[in-house]
Amino acid sequence: MYIFALTLHVIAVMLVIGTLFVQSLSVVFRLRLSNQVQIEGIQFVQRRVHRLIYYPVLAVATAGYTQRSHFC
C-alpha cells in the first residue's frame, strides 16, 4: 500500500509541475497575441486547464502526501 501511495503521489506531483509549465507557456503565448478574440480564447482554455486538470491533480498530490506521512 505504501508503494502505491508513493507512486501515485510522485505521478501527481509531476503532473502538477507539467501543468504549471504549460500554463506559463500559455501566458507567454497570450502576451504575444494582439487579437482580443484570440486572447479571450486562450484565457478560457487556461481557466479550463486550471479547473479540470490542475486542481484535481493537486488534490491527489496533497492526499498522497498526507497518506505517505501517515505511513512513516
HTML snippet that shows the backbone in 3Dmol.js (N, CA, C, O; Angstrom):
<script src="https://3Dmol.org/build/3Dmol-min.js"></script>
<div id="view" style="width:600px;height:400px;position:relative"></div>
<script>
const pdb = `
ATOM      1  N   MET A   1       0.820  -1.192   0.000  1.00  0.00           N
ATOM      2  CA  MET A   1       0.000   0.000   0.000  1.00  0.00           C
ATOM      3  C   MET A   1       0.865   1.257   0.000  1.00  0.00           C
ATOM      4  O   MET A   1       0.534   2.248  -0.651  1.00  0.00           O
ATOM      5  N   TYR A   2       1.968   1.209   0.732  1.00  0.00           N
ATOM      6  CA  TYR A   2       2.858   2.363   0.805  1.00  0.00           C
ATOM      7  C   TYR A   2       3.448   2.684  -0.567  1.00  0.00           C
ATOM      8  O   TYR A   2       3.525   3.850  -0.954  1.00  0.00           O
ATOM      9  N   ILE A   3       3.866   1.648  -1.303  1.00  0.00           N
ATOM     10  CA  ILE A   3       4.460   1.848  -2.626  1.00  0.00           C
ATOM     11  C   ILE A   3       3.430   2.452  -3.581  1.00  0.00           C
ATOM     12  O   ILE A   3       3.760   3.341  -4.366  1.00  0.00           O
ATOM     13  N   PHE A   4       2.191   1.978  -3.518  1.00  0.00           N
ATOM     14  CA  PHE A   4       1.132   2.514  -4.375  1.00  0.00           C
ATOM     15  C   PHE A   4       0.886   3.992  -4.075  1.00  0.00           C
ATOM     16  O   PHE A   4       0.784   4.802  -4.996  1.00  0.00           O
ATOM     17  N   ALA A   5       0.790   4.345  -2.800  1.00  0.00           N
ATOM     18  CA  ALA A   5       0.547   5.742  -2.421  1.00  0.00           C
ATOM     19  C   ALA A   5       1.720   6.619  -2.835  1.00  0.00           C
ATOM     20  O   ALA A   5       1.520   7.736  -3.310  1.00  0.00           O
ATOM     21  N   LEU A   6       2.924   6.131  -2.662  1.00  0.00           N
ATOM     22  CA  LEU A   6       4.103   6.893  -3.052  1.00  0.00           C
ATOM     23  C   LEU A   6       4.155   7.095  -4.561  1.00  0.00           C
ATOM     24  O   LEU A   6       4.470   8.188  -5.033  1.00  0.00           O
ATOM     25  N   THR A   7       3.850   6.051  -5.313  1.00  0.00           N
ATOM     26  CA  THR A   7       3.836   6.151  -6.771  1.00  0.00           C
ATOM     27  C   THR A   7       2.772   7.137  -7.243  1.00  0.00           C
ATOM     28  O   THR A   7       3.033   7.963  -8.118  1.00  0.00           O
ATOM     29  N   LEU A   8       1.595   7.054  -6.675  1.00  0.00           N
ATOM     30  CA  LEU A   8       0.519   7.982  -7.030  1.00  0.00           C
ATOM     31  C   LEU A   8       0.905   9.415  -6.697  1.00  0.00           C
ATOM     32  O   LEU A   8       0.624  10.330  -7.471  1.00  0.00           O
ATOM     33  N   HIS A   9       1.537   9.613  -5.569  1.00  0.00           N
ATOM     34  CA  HIS A   9       1.963  10.944  -5.166  1.00  0.00           C
ATOM     35  C   HIS A   9       3.007  11.513  -6.125  1.00  0.00           C
ATOM     36  O   HIS A   9       2.915  12.672  -6.527  1.00  0.00           O
ATOM     37  N   VAL A  10       3.986  10.710  -6.485  1.00  0.00           N
ATOM     38  CA  VAL A  10       5.042  11.180  -7.387  1.00  0.00           C
ATOM     39  C   VAL A  10       4.474  11.515  -8.763  1.00  0.00           C
ATOM     40  O   VAL A  10       4.835  12.534  -9.352  1.00  0.00           O
ATOM     41  N   ILE A  11       3.600  10.673  -9.272  1.00  0.00           N
ATOM     42  CA  ILE A  11       2.976  10.945 -10.574  1.00  0.00           C
ATOM     43  C   ILE A  11       2.145  12.219 -10.519  1.00  0.00           C
ATOM     44  O   ILE A  11       2.191  13.033 -11.441  1.00  0.00           O
ATOM     45  N   ALA A  12       1.391  12.391  -9.452  1.00  0.00           N
ATOM     46  CA  ALA A  12       0.564  13.590  -9.316  1.00  0.00           C
ATOM     47  C   ALA A  12       1.422  14.845  -9.226  1.00  0.00           C
ATOM     48  O   ALA A  12       1.084  15.870  -9.818  1.00  0.00           O
ATOM     49  N   VAL A  13       2.514  14.777  -8.501  1.00  0.00           N
ATOM     50  CA  VAL A  13       3.406  15.936  -8.401  1.00  0.00           C
ATOM     51  C   VAL A  13       3.999  16.271  -9.761  1.00  0.00           C
ATOM     52  O   VAL A  13       4.083  17.444 -10.125  1.00  0.00           O
ATOM     53  N   MET A  14       4.403  15.276 -10.502  1.00  0.00           N
ATOM     54  CA  MET A  14       4.939  15.527 -11.835  1.00  0.00           C
ATOM     55  C   MET A  14       3.879  16.144 -12.757  1.00  0.00           C
ATOM     56  O   MET A  14       4.193  17.025 -13.558  1.00  0.00           O
ATOM     57  N   LEU A  15       2.646  15.692 -12.648  1.00  0.00           N
ATOM     58  CA  LEU A  15       1.565  16.284 -13.448  1.00  0.00           C
ATOM     59  C   LEU A  15       1.305  17.732 -13.044  1.00  0.00           C
ATOM     60  O   LEU A  15       1.029  18.567 -13.905  1.00  0.00           O
ATOM     61  N   VAL A  16       1.389  18.042 -11.764  1.00  0.00           N
ATOM     62  CA  VAL A  16       1.213  19.429 -11.314  1.00  0.00           C
ATOM     63  C   VAL A  16       2.311  20.304 -11.899  1.00  0.00           C
ATOM     64  O   VAL A  16       2.037  21.394 -12.403  1.00  0.00           O
ATOM     65  N   ILE A  17       3.553  19.834 -11.835  1.00  0.00           N
ATOM     66  CA  ILE A  17       4.666  20.609 -12.378  1.00  0.00           C
ATOM     67  C   ILE A  17       4.506  20.787 -13.889  1.00  0.00           C
ATOM     68  O   ILE A  17       4.743  21.879 -14.406  1.00  0.00           O
ATOM     69  N   GLY A  18       4.112  19.740 -14.597  1.00  0.00           N
ATOM     70  CA  GLY A  18       3.889  19.845 -16.038  1.00  0.00           C
ATOM     71  C   GLY A  18       2.762  20.796 -16.385  1.00  0.00           C
ATOM     72  O   GLY A  18       2.859  21.556 -17.349  1.00  0.00           O
ATOM     73  N   THR A  19       1.692  20.757 -15.605  1.00  0.00           N
ATOM     74  CA  THR A  19       0.567  21.657 -15.851  1.00  0.00           C
ATOM     75  C   THR A  19       0.965  23.107 -15.626  1.00  0.00           C
ATOM     76  O   THR A  19       0.573  23.985 -16.395  1.00  0.00           O
ATOM     77  N   LEU A  20       1.735  23.362 -14.585  1.00  0.00           N
ATOM     78  CA  LEU A  20       2.204  24.726 -14.344  1.00  0.00           C
ATOM     79  C   LEU A  20       3.123  25.202 -15.461  1.00  0.00           C
ATOM     80  O   LEU A  20       3.092  26.376 -15.831  1.00  0.00           O
ATOM     81  N   PHE A  21       3.935  24.307 -15.999  1.00  0.00           N
ATOM     82  CA  PHE A  21       4.789  24.665 -17.121  1.00  0.00           C
ATOM     83  C   PHE A  21       3.963  25.026 -18.348  1.00  0.00           C
ATOM     84  O   PHE A  21       4.246  26.019 -19.018  1.00  0.00           O
ATOM     85  N   VAL A  22       2.952  24.231 -18.642  1.00  0.00           N
ATOM     86  CA  VAL A  22       2.077  24.517 -19.787  1.00  0.00           C
ATOM     87  C   VAL A  22       1.332  25.832 -19.563  1.00  0.00           C
ATOM     88  O   VAL A  22       1.150  26.609 -20.501  1.00  0.00           O
ATOM     89  N   GLN A  23       0.903  26.082 -18.333  1.00  0.00           N
ATOM     90  CA  GLN A  23       0.227  27.342 -18.034  1.00  0.00           C
ATOM     91  C   GLN A  23       1.157  28.525 -18.273  1.00  0.00           C
ATOM     92  O   GLN A  23       0.734  29.540 -18.825  1.00  0.00           O
ATOM     93  N   SER A  24       2.412  28.405 -17.867  1.00  0.00           N
ATOM     94  CA  SER A  24       3.353  29.510 -18.080  1.00  0.00           C
ATOM     95  C   SER A  24       3.605  29.736 -19.572  1.00  0.00           C
ATOM     96  O   SER A  24       3.734  30.878 -20.014  1.00  0.00           O
ATOM     97  N   LEU A  25       3.675  28.656 -20.344  1.00  0.00           N
ATOM     98  CA  LEU A  25       3.829  28.807 -21.788  1.00  0.00           C
ATOM     99  C   LEU A  25       2.616  29.488 -22.419  1.00  0.00           C
ATOM    100  O   LEU A  25       2.760  30.294 -23.337  1.00  0.00           O
ATOM    101  N   SER A  26       1.430  29.163 -21.927  1.00  0.00           N
ATOM    102  CA  SER A  26       0.231  29.790 -22.489  1.00  0.00           C
ATOM    103  C   SER A  26       0.157  31.268 -22.119  1.00  0.00           C
ATOM    104  O   SER A  26      -0.383  32.066 -22.885  1.00  0.00           O
ATOM    105  N   VAL A  27       0.689  31.645 -20.959  1.00  0.00           N
ATOM    106  CA  VAL A  27       0.734  33.065 -20.598  1.00  0.00           C
ATOM    107  C   VAL A  27       1.659  33.813 -21.546  1.00  0.00           C
ATOM    108  O   VAL A  27       1.316  34.898 -22.015  1.00  0.00           O
ATOM    109  N   VAL A  28       2.812  33.256 -21.829  1.00  0.00           N
ATOM    110  CA  VAL A  28       3.743  33.885 -22.767  1.00  0.00           C
ATOM    111  C   VAL A  28       3.105  33.973 -24.145  1.00  0.00           C
ATOM    112  O   VAL A  28       3.222  34.996 -24.820  1.00  0.00           O
ATOM    113  N   PHE A  29       2.437  32.916 -24.566  1.00  0.00           N
ATOM    114  CA  PHE A  29       1.761  32.915 -25.861  1.00  0.00           C
ATOM    115  C   PHE A  29       0.662  33.971 -25.903  1.00  0.00           C
ATOM    116  O   PHE A  29       0.492  34.662 -26.908  1.00  0.00           O
ATOM    117  N   ARG A  30      -0.079  34.091 -24.809  1.00  0.00           N
ATOM    118  CA  ARG A  30      -1.159  35.075 -24.747  1.00  0.00           C
ATOM    119  C   ARG A  30      -0.617  36.491 -24.829  1.00  0.00           C
ATOM    120  O   ARG A  30      -1.246  37.350 -25.447  1.00  0.00           O
ATOM    121  N   LEU A  31       0.529  36.755 -24.224  1.00  0.00           N
ATOM    122  CA  LEU A  31       1.105  38.099 -24.269  1.00  0.00           C
ATOM    123  C   LEU A  31       1.545  38.492 -25.684  1.00  0.00           C
ATOM    124  O   LEU A  31       1.645  39.677 -26.000  1.00  0.00           O
ATOM    125  N   ARG A  32       1.805  37.500 -26.523  1.00  0.00           N
ATOM    126  CA  ARG A  32       2.244  37.788 -27.894  1.00  0.00           C
ATOM    127  C   ARG A  32       1.056  38.026 -28.837  1.00  0.00           C
ATOM    128  O   ARG A  32       1.250  38.524 -29.946  1.00  0.00           O
ATOM    129  N   LEU A  33      -0.154  37.683 -28.421  1.00  0.00           N
ATOM    130  CA  LEU A  33      -1.319  37.852 -29.289  1.00  0.00           C
ATOM    131  C   LEU A  33      -1.796  39.298 -29.269  1.00  0.00           C
ATOM    132  O   LEU A  33      -1.651  39.999 -28.268  1.00  0.00           O
ATOM    133  N   SER A  34      -2.362  39.729 -30.380  1.00  0.00           N
ATOM    134  CA  SER A  34      -2.881  41.095 -30.453  1.00  0.00           C
ATOM    135  C   SER A  34      -4.395  41.126 -30.653  1.00  0.00           C
ATOM    136  O   SER A  34      -5.032  42.132 -30.341  1.00  0.00           O
ATOM    137  N   ASN A  35      -4.979  40.053 -31.163  1.00  0.00           N
ATOM    138  CA  ASN A  35      -6.411  39.996 -31.412  1.00  0.00           C
ATOM    139  C   ASN A  35      -7.141  39.662 -30.101  1.00  0.00           C
ATOM    140  O   ASN A  35      -6.823  38.665 -29.452  1.00  0.00           O
ATOM    141  N   GLN A  36      -8.108  40.485 -29.719  1.00  0.00           N
ATOM    142  CA  GLN A  36      -8.815  40.319 -28.453  1.00  0.00           C
ATOM    143  C   GLN A  36      -9.584  38.996 -28.380  1.00  0.00           C
ATOM    144  O   GLN A  36      -9.668  38.386 -27.314  1.00  0.00           O
ATOM    145  N   VAL A  37     -10.134  38.559 -29.490  1.00  0.00           N
ATOM    146  CA  VAL A  37     -10.883  37.293 -29.508  1.00  0.00           C
ATOM    147  C   VAL A  37      -9.944  36.115 -29.212  1.00  0.00           C
ATOM    148  O   VAL A  37     -10.306  35.198 -28.475  1.00  0.00           O
ATOM    149  N   GLN A  38      -8.759  36.147 -29.781  1.00  0.00           N
ATOM    150  CA  GLN A  38      -7.787  35.086 -29.520  1.00  0.00           C
ATOM    151  C   GLN A  38      -7.322  35.105 -28.068  1.00  0.00           C
ATOM    152  O   GLN A  38      -7.134  34.051 -27.461  1.00  0.00           O
ATOM    153  N   ILE A  39      -7.137  36.294 -27.513  1.00  0.00           N
ATOM    154  CA  ILE A  39      -6.729  36.416 -26.113  1.00  0.00           C
ATOM    155  C   ILE A  39      -7.798  35.843 -25.194  1.00  0.00           C
ATOM    156  O   ILE A  39      -7.484  35.133 -24.239  1.00  0.00           O
ATOM    157  N   GLU A  40      -9.060  36.148 -25.479  1.00  0.00           N
ATOM    158  CA  GLU A  40     -10.156  35.606 -24.664  1.00  0.00           C
ATOM    159  C   GLU A  40     -10.228  34.084 -24.792  1.00  0.00           C
ATOM    160  O   GLU A  40     -10.537  33.397 -23.819  1.00  0.00           O
ATOM    161  N   GLY A  41      -9.947  33.556 -25.982  1.00  0.00           N
ATOM    162  CA  GLY A  41      -9.943  32.109 -26.177  1.00  0.00           C
ATOM    163  C   GLY A  41      -8.850  31.430 -25.364  1.00  0.00           C
ATOM    164  O   GLY A  41      -9.081  30.387 -24.752  1.00  0.00           O
ATOM    165  N   ILE A  42      -7.667  32.018 -25.359  1.00  0.00           N
ATOM    166  CA  ILE A  42      -6.558  31.457 -24.574  1.00  0.00           C
ATOM    167  C   ILE A  42      -6.883  31.522 -23.081  1.00  0.00           C
ATOM    168  O   ILE A  42      -6.595  30.578 -22.347  1.00  0.00           O
ATOM    169  N   GLN A  43      -7.476  32.619 -22.630  1.00  0.00           N
ATOM    170  CA  GLN A  43      -7.841  32.740 -21.215  1.00  0.00           C
ATOM    171  C   GLN A  43      -8.879  31.692 -20.835  1.00  0.00           C
ATOM    172  O   GLN A  43      -8.826  31.140 -19.736  1.00  0.00           O
ATOM    173  N   PHE A  44      -9.824  31.413 -21.735  1.00  0.00           N
ATOM    174  CA  PHE A  44     -10.824  30.380 -21.482  1.00  0.00           C
ATOM    175  C   PHE A  44     -10.170  29.011 -21.332  1.00  0.00           C
ATOM    176  O   PHE A  44     -10.510  28.244 -20.431  1.00  0.00           O
ATOM    177  N   VAL A  45      -9.232  28.714 -22.221  1.00  0.00           N
ATOM    178  CA  VAL A  45      -8.521  27.434 -22.149  1.00  0.00           C
ATOM    179  C   VAL A  45      -7.717  27.351 -20.858  1.00  0.00           C
ATOM    180  O   VAL A  45      -7.679  26.298 -20.222  1.00  0.00           O
ATOM    181  N   GLN A  46      -7.074  28.449 -20.462  1.00  0.00           N
ATOM    182  CA  GLN A  46      -6.299  28.453 -19.220  1.00  0.00           C
ATOM    183  C   GLN A  46      -7.184  28.160 -18.010  1.00  0.00           C
ATOM    184  O   GLN A  46      -6.797  27.395 -17.127  1.00  0.00           O
ATOM    185  N   ARG A  47      -8.364  28.764 -17.969  1.00  0.00           N
ATOM    186  CA  ARG A  47      -9.285  28.508 -16.849  1.00  0.00           C
ATOM    187  C   ARG A  47      -9.745  27.055 -16.834  1.00  0.00           C
ATOM    188  O   ARG A  47      -9.856  26.451 -15.767  1.00  0.00           O
ATOM    189  N   ARG A  48     -10.013  26.494 -18.007  1.00  0.00           N
ATOM    190  CA  ARG A  48     -10.450  25.100 -18.067  1.00  0.00           C
ATOM    191  C   ARG A  48      -9.347  24.156 -17.603  1.00  0.00           C
ATOM    192  O   ARG A  48      -9.610  23.212 -16.858  1.00  0.00           O
ATOM    193  N   VAL A  49      -8.125  24.404 -18.034  1.00  0.00           N
ATOM    194  CA  VAL A  49      -6.998  23.568 -17.607  1.00  0.00           C
ATOM    195  C   VAL A  49      -6.836  23.651 -16.104  1.00  0.00           C
ATOM    196  O   VAL A  49      -6.606  22.640 -15.439  1.00  0.00           O
ATOM    197  N   HIS A  50      -6.958  24.862 -15.565  1.00  0.00           N
ATOM    198  CA  HIS A  50      -6.791  25.043 -14.123  1.00  0.00           C
ATOM    199  C   HIS A  50      -7.874  24.298 -13.351  1.00  0.00           C
ATOM    200  O   HIS A  50      -7.582  23.641 -12.352  1.00  0.00           O
ATOM    201  N   ARG A  51      -9.107  24.394 -13.800  1.00  0.00           N
ATOM    202  CA  ARG A  51     -10.222  23.763 -13.071  1.00  0.00           C
ATOM    203  C   ARG A  51     -10.274  22.248 -13.252  1.00  0.00           C
ATOM    204  O   ARG A  51     -10.530  21.518 -12.294  1.00  0.00           O
ATOM    205  N   LEU A  52     -10.036  21.776 -14.461  1.00  0.00           N
ATOM    206  CA  LEU A  52     -10.253  20.362 -14.761  1.00  0.00           C
ATOM    207  C   LEU A  52      -9.006  19.496 -14.628  1.00  0.00           C
ATOM    208  O   LEU A  52      -9.116  18.277 -14.494  1.00  0.00           O
ATOM    209  N   ILE A  53      -7.820  20.105 -14.664  1.00  0.00           N
ATOM    210  CA  ILE A  53      -6.600  19.311 -14.562  1.00  0.00           C
ATOM    211  C   ILE A  53      -5.813  19.662 -13.312  1.00  0.00           C
ATOM    212  O   ILE A  53      -5.497  18.786 -12.508  1.00  0.00           O
ATOM    213  N   TYR A  54      -5.494  20.943 -13.145  1.00  0.00           N
ATOM    214  CA  TYR A  54      -4.583  21.340 -12.076  1.00  0.00           C
ATOM    215  C   TYR A  54      -5.143  21.050 -10.687  1.00  0.00           C
ATOM    216  O   TYR A  54      -4.475  20.407  -9.877  1.00  0.00           O
ATOM    217  N   TYR A  55      -6.359  21.514 -10.398  1.00  0.00           N
ATOM    218  CA  TYR A  55      -6.912  21.337  -9.050  1.00  0.00           C
ATOM    219  C   TYR A  55      -7.141  19.865  -8.685  1.00  0.00           C
ATOM    220  O   TYR A  55      -6.785  19.474  -7.574  1.00  0.00           O
ATOM    221  N   PRO A  56      -7.717  19.030  -9.560  1.00  0.00           N
ATOM    222  CA  PRO A  56      -7.853  17.612  -9.187  1.00  0.00           C
ATOM    223  C   PRO A  56      -6.510  16.909  -8.965  1.00  0.00           C
ATOM    224  O   PRO A  56      -6.370  16.113  -8.037  1.00  0.00           O
ATOM    225  N   VAL A  57      -5.533  17.204  -9.811  1.00  0.00           N
ATOM    226  CA  VAL A  57      -4.223  16.572  -9.645  1.00  0.00           C
ATOM    227  C   VAL A  57      -3.544  17.075  -8.381  1.00  0.00           C
ATOM    228  O   VAL A  57      -2.882  16.307  -7.683  1.00  0.00           O
ATOM    229  N   LEU A  58      -3.703  18.351  -8.086  1.00  0.00           N
ATOM    230  CA  LEU A  58      -3.141  18.897  -6.850  1.00  0.00           C
ATOM    231  C   LEU A  58      -3.778  18.242  -5.632  1.00  0.00           C
ATOM    232  O   LEU A  58      -3.094  17.980  -4.643  1.00  0.00           O
ATOM    233  N   ALA A  59      -5.070  17.975  -5.694  1.00  0.00           N
ATOM    234  CA  ALA A  59      -5.746  17.289  -4.588  1.00  0.00           C
ATOM    235  C   ALA A  59      -5.186  15.881  -4.405  1.00  0.00           C
ATOM    236  O   ALA A  59      -4.970  15.439  -3.277  1.00  0.00           O
ATOM    237  N   VAL A  60      -4.950  15.179  -5.509  1.00  0.00           N
ATOM    238  CA  VAL A  60      -4.375  13.830  -5.418  1.00  0.00           C
ATOM    239  C   VAL A  60      -2.963  13.894  -4.849  1.00  0.00           C
ATOM    240  O   VAL A  60      -2.585  13.064  -4.023  1.00  0.00           O
ATOM    241  N   ALA A  61      -2.182  14.881  -5.293  1.00  0.00           N
ATOM    242  CA  ALA A  61      -0.813  15.015  -4.789  1.00  0.00           C
ATOM    243  C   ALA A  61      -0.817  15.320  -3.296  1.00  0.00           C
ATOM    244  O   ALA A  61      -0.004  14.776  -2.549  1.00  0.00           O
ATOM    245  N   THR A  62      -1.721  16.179  -2.860  1.00  0.00           N
ATOM    246  CA  THR A  62      -1.803  16.521  -1.443  1.00  0.00           C
ATOM    247  C   THR A  62      -2.286  15.325  -0.634  1.00  0.00           C
ATOM    248  O   THR A  62      -1.754  15.050   0.442  1.00  0.00           O
ATOM    249  N   ALA A  63      -3.277  14.619  -1.134  1.00  0.00           N
ATOM    250  CA  ALA A  63      -3.777  13.438  -0.430  1.00  0.00           C
ATOM    251  C   ALA A  63      -2.707  12.359  -0.366  1.00  0.00           C
ATOM    252  O   ALA A  63      -2.578  11.669   0.645  1.00  0.00           O
ATOM    253  N   GLY A  64      -1.944  12.211  -1.434  1.00  0.00           N
ATOM    254  CA  GLY A  64      -0.857  11.239  -1.443  1.00  0.00           C
ATOM    255  C   GLY A  64       0.219  11.596  -0.441  1.00  0.00           C
ATOM    256  O   GLY A  64       0.815  10.720   0.185  1.00  0.00           O
ATOM    257  N   TYR A  65       0.464  12.882  -0.293  1.00  0.00           N
ATOM    258  CA  TYR A  65       1.477  13.309   0.668  1.00  0.00           C
ATOM    259  C   TYR A  65       1.005  13.040   2.096  1.00  0.00           C
ATOM    260  O   TYR A  65       1.791  12.586   2.928  1.00  0.00           O
ATOM    261  N   THR A  66      -0.265  13.314   2.391  1.00  0.00           N
ATOM    262  CA  THR A  66      -0.744  13.073   3.749  1.00  0.00           C
ATOM    263  C   THR A  66      -0.816  11.574   4.025  1.00  0.00           C
ATOM    264  O   THR A  66      -0.570  11.149   5.154  1.00  0.00           O
ATOM    265  N   GLN A  67      -1.145  10.768   3.023  1.00  0.00           N
ATOM    266  CA  GLN A  67      -1.142   9.320   3.205  1.00  0.00           C
ATOM    267  C   GLN A  67       0.278   8.830   3.454  1.00  0.00           C
ATOM    268  O   GLN A  67       0.501   7.966   4.302  1.00  0.00           O
ATOM    269  N   ARG A  68       1.233   9.378   2.718  1.00  0.00           N
ATOM    270  CA  ARG A  68       2.620   8.960   2.872  1.00  0.00           C
ATOM    271  C   ARG A  68       3.138   9.330   4.253  1.00  0.00           C
ATOM    272  O   ARG A  68       3.885   8.562   4.860  1.00  0.00           O
ATOM    273  N   SER A  69       2.752  10.491   4.756  1.00  0.00           N
ATOM    274  CA  SER A  69       3.247  10.912   6.065  1.00  0.00           C
ATOM    275  C   SER A  69       2.662  10.044   7.178  1.00  0.00           C
ATOM    276  O   SER A  69       3.282   9.916   8.233  1.00  0.00           O
ATOM    277  N   HIS A  70       1.482   9.442   6.973  1.00  0.00           N
ATOM    278  CA  HIS A  70       0.897   8.561   7.979  1.00  0.00           C
ATOM    279  C   HIS A  70       1.608   7.213   8.023  1.00  0.00           C
ATOM    280  O   HIS A  70       1.634   6.551   9.061  1.00  0.00           O
ATOM    281  N   PHE A  71       2.194   6.801   6.870  1.00  0.00           N
ATOM    282  CA  PHE A  71       2.867   5.519   6.828  1.00  0.00           C
ATOM    283  C   PHE A  71       4.249   5.561   7.469  1.00  0.00           C
ATOM    284  O   PHE A  71       4.749   4.543   7.947  1.00  0.00           O
ATOM    285  N   CYS A  72       4.862   6.740   7.478  1.00  0.00           N
ATOM    286  CA  CYS A  72       6.243   6.844   8.002  1.00  0.00           C
ATOM    287  C   CYS A  72       6.294   6.724   9.513  1.00  0.00           C
ATOM    288  O   CYS A  72       7.374   6.791  10.102  1.00  0.00           O
TER     289      CYS A  72
END
`;
const viewer = $3Dmol.createViewer("view");
viewer.addModel(pdb, "pdb");
viewer.setStyle({}, {cartoon: {color: "spectrum"}});
viewer.zoomTo();
viewer.render();
</script>
